[in-house]
Amino acid sequence: MAGRSAFNSTSGGRTHVRVVVVGDRGTGKSSLISAAASETFPDNVPALLPPTRLPADFYPDGVPVTIIDTSSSLEGKGRLAEELKRADAVVLTYACDQPATLNRLSSYWLHELRRLEVKVPVIVVGCKLDLRDEHFHMSLEQVMSPIMQQFREIETCIECSAANLVQVPEVFYFAQKAVLHPTAPLFDQETQALKLRCVRALKRIFILCDHDTDGALNDAELNEFQVKCFNAPLQPTEIVGVKRVVQEKLPEGVNNLGLTLTGFLFLHALFIEKGRLETTWTVLRKFGYDDDIKLRDDCLSVPSRRAPDQSVELTSEAVEFLKGVFSLFNIDKNGALSQPELEDLFSTAPESPWGEAPYKDAVERTALGGLSLNGFLSEWALMTLLDPAQSLANLIYIGYTSDPASALRVTRRRSLDHKKQQTDRNVFQCFVFGPKRAGKSAILKSFLGRSFSDNYTLTTNECYATNVVDRLGKTKKTLVLREIPEDGVKELLSNKESLAACDVAVFVYDSSDEYSLTRAAELLMEVARRGEESGFGVPSLFIAAKDDLDSYPMAINDSAKICQDMGIDAPIHVSVKERDLNNVFSRIVTAAEHPHLSVPETEIGRNQKKYRQLVSRSLMFVSVGAAVAVVGLAAFRAYAAKRNTSA
């Protein structure tokens, strides 16, 4: 299957390959390069060659190769390091007639490459094969196996003779191949098995090609796969041959329906073991994968041009697809995805996208740790809001086959929502501000149905809590709470567009602590001022947390005055401990739905607003006056013309 057309495969988008040749002095670096380029052995070779270019048609992949010669002298050490940083691959030479240069590979050169953090494939080349002692009987494998075990970055080893033109072109072919079709992303040399990310990608490809979803590729499906990847069908005898090879080595790789997933994976492992990596890379690239075995950017139709106050949401089509996926993988039909079910769902993605912050622990879970449909959709809503490209990629990984552009929608600008006094958003992001120990984290946890704890843990990083807010008689909305640590407010507001992504802000304070209220008021003032300066003012709410504790004497009057002065609603009193949340999340959503209301104003902002209104009225008066003058002048001219005619 596949191998005959592999050299016509794509090159992963690369337009050139840069190979740097290093090694001890006198090992034949310059002669090797010169012989490769001219196909003759040079009589006189300069100590250091200029960059040498092998044209695009030199090798089957059609990608030109630039070869950089280097000096191993102390004076050239700085330039050597610079060249290695720019290398796509390294050819490391030793002389077959100088055993000391072979020893220097492991005692110096390979360690030096690691020290310089050169993370590209290394091709070890034994030059001057024609000069090797005829009594030397060790094979290349015997010589190099211990070194390759220690230094896994070595892609391959080869011996050559520039004088006799033996295996000279092959040196740079292997170097080019190591760049265009690298082993490391596909195959684990230590375990001698396909890497997990490669397995996941091939599983997705298998499922996409299994049109009748019977768990096997029949002859027609195999042929369609072959044509898609290699532009040539398989002959019936070839299909029989492929199945026979698999069945002999792995009986479960073939059944009466065709080639199974196990057999499909086995075939690719076999290609790689035989050095035909280009076959597997061709398949991966035809299905949109890059060198990291992730979907390429050109496969992701993510809206790139959007204003700072626009957000990205899933379309109704994408949401319906996700509901279907949830139902399909909820094998036990208990209304929640268990961890094994979730892992199975994402088994065709490079990895589960929700294993780390900000997605881990960001949604509600069942008592057994399962993910309900609301929790599942909330994770997707959060990922789409924060990283639309990642969200779209994962939709495609798990089987979204419609036009990628149909999965995401860009919302209207919030500044326009403010003018229209309404919004069509389905997902709202709420920034949660407040001083330390005010109760911010407790509110986020309560939003996810988690029990209250008296243990205090300082939040140092931004945390998210996402859930669906279901309101009687109204459309469900997804609310994303983003906790902003007190120490992070200054850095956040230093960015002029920091509030553009915020649909609504809440300011939490401990209602039993006078300082907490004062600090919350200061934060409200800072955020309001930044909103006025940037034009991204946001509806804001004051939340009096820990309502189960006794308030200090003037708490109600002080908080009411702050809200009145800033032009926002009176504080919402909540007690997470007593589970009295006073419908706070619904009220946050309602505030976000009315972007023109509850936007705080500072004294400076009010004065500027009055000034703008005054200027606007003045301009209107001037324009009206000018219009009257124009009309008057026109009337006078008409009157004068009439009078002259009468006369």
C-alpha positions, 0 to 999 in steps of 0.5 A: 500500500502506498509506497510507490508514490511516496516521493511525490508527497508534500514536503510539509510546506518547506521551501528549502532545507539548511544543512550544517556540516560539522566535525573534526578538522581533516575528516573530509567535510569540504570534500564531501560537500564539493563532491555532492555538488559537482559529482566529481572529486575535487583536486584542491578544496578550500579550507572553508567552502561558501554556502553550497546549494543543491537545486530543487530537482536534485532530490525527488521531494523537490526541495532545494538544500543549502549546505553550510561548511564550518571550521572546527578551529577555535576562531570559528567557534562563534560562527559555528554556534550561530550556524547551528542555531539556524540549521534544519539538520546537522551532518556530523563527520568522522574519518573512517581512517582516523579512529580518534575522530570516531571517539570524538563524536561521543566524547565531544561533538554530540555533547556540544550539540546538546550544550548549544541546544541544537534540537534538529536531526543529526546524520552521522557520516563516516567519510574517507571510506576508501582509506579505512584499514582493510583489517577493520572488520566491524560493521557500521551497526556495531560501531554506531549502535552504542552511540545511537543508544546514548544519543537518540537525536541521531537520525541515521548513520552512513559511510561514504567516499568522496574520492570514489563518489560512493554514497555521497548524494545519499548523505544529503538525501538522508539529511533532507529526508530527516527534515521533511519526514522526521522520525521523532514525531512518529516513532519512539526509538526506545519502545520501538512503537508508534508515538501516541499522537501519531496513533491518535492521528492515524485513528482519526484518518482511519475513521474518516476513511471508514465510510460505512462505519463497520470498523474496517476498510474494505477494498473500495475504501482502501482504494479511495484512501490510496487515491486521495493520498498517492493519486494512484489506485491499488490493483486487486493483487496489491490489495490482496498482498497488503492484507496478506502481509498484515494477516501473517504478522498480525491476524487481528489486523484483518477480518472478513470486512477488511483492514481493521484499525489495528492492521492500519496502525501496524502497516504504518509501523512497518513502513517506518521500521523499513525507513519509509517514513515519507509514506506515513508523512504523506498520509498525515499531510494529506489529512491536514497535519503539520510536523507536530501532528496537529492540524495546520493553520490553513485547515482552520477557518478561524475569523482573524479580523475582529475588533477587541470587543468582539468575541467568538462563539460556537454556532447552533450547528456546532452545538447540535453536533456536540450534543450528538457526540455527547450522546454517542460517547455516553455509553451507559446513558447516565447523562454524564461522561465519565473520564474513560468516556471522555478519553475515548471521545478525544482519542482522535485528538492530539491530547485531551484539551481540558487536562490543564488550566484554564479548562481543568476544574472550570466546569461543574462535575457530577458527584462521581466526577462525570461531565454533564451535557451542560458541563460539556458544552460549557467547556466548549464555550470557554475554549471557543471564547479563549482560543477559537483555533484550539476549539475549532481544531478539536471539533475537527479532531472529534469528527466535525466534517461540515465546513469549518467556517460554519462552526464559529460565529463572531459576535457584534461589537460590544460598543455597538451593543451599547448603542443598540441597548441590546446584545445577541451574545450567548456567552458572557464573560464576567470579570470578578474583582475584589480584595484578598479574602473577599470571597471571590473564589467561593463565589466561583466554586458555588457557581459550579455547585461545589460545597463551601470550605472555611479553608482559605487559599490565596488565588495567584493565577486567573481562574475560570468558572463556566456554567449555563444559567437557566432563567425562567421564561428566558433563553439559556446563556453561558456565563464565564466567571474569570477571577482577577487576583487583586495583585493582578489588577494593575497589570491587567489594566495596564493594557488599554484593551483589557476590558474589551473582552469583559461583558460585565464586571462584579466587585466582591467585598467582605460585608463584615470588613470595612477595609474590604469595602473600601478596597473594592470601591477603589478597584471599582474606581480604577476599572471605571476610569480605565473603561472611560479612557479606553471606551470599553466601559462595562456594566458593573455590580457590587457584591456584598459577600459573607452576608452570614457575618455581622456587618460593621455599623455603617456598612449599608450606608457606605456601600449604598453611597458608593453605588449611588456615586458611581451610578450602579445598582445597590449591592447584592448580598450573598452568603455562600456558606448559607447557600443564599446566593440571592439569584446573583448569577442570573442578575449578572447575566441580566446586567450583561444583556443590557450593556448600556445600563449599570456602567459606572461613572467617575467624577472625571468621566461625568465632567468629560461627558458634560463637556462633550454634550456641551460641545455637541450642543454648541456645534448643533447651535452653530450648524443651525445658525449657519443653516438659517444664515444660508436660507436667509442669504438665499431668500435675499438673493431671490428677492433682489433678483425679483426686484431687478426683474420688476425694475 
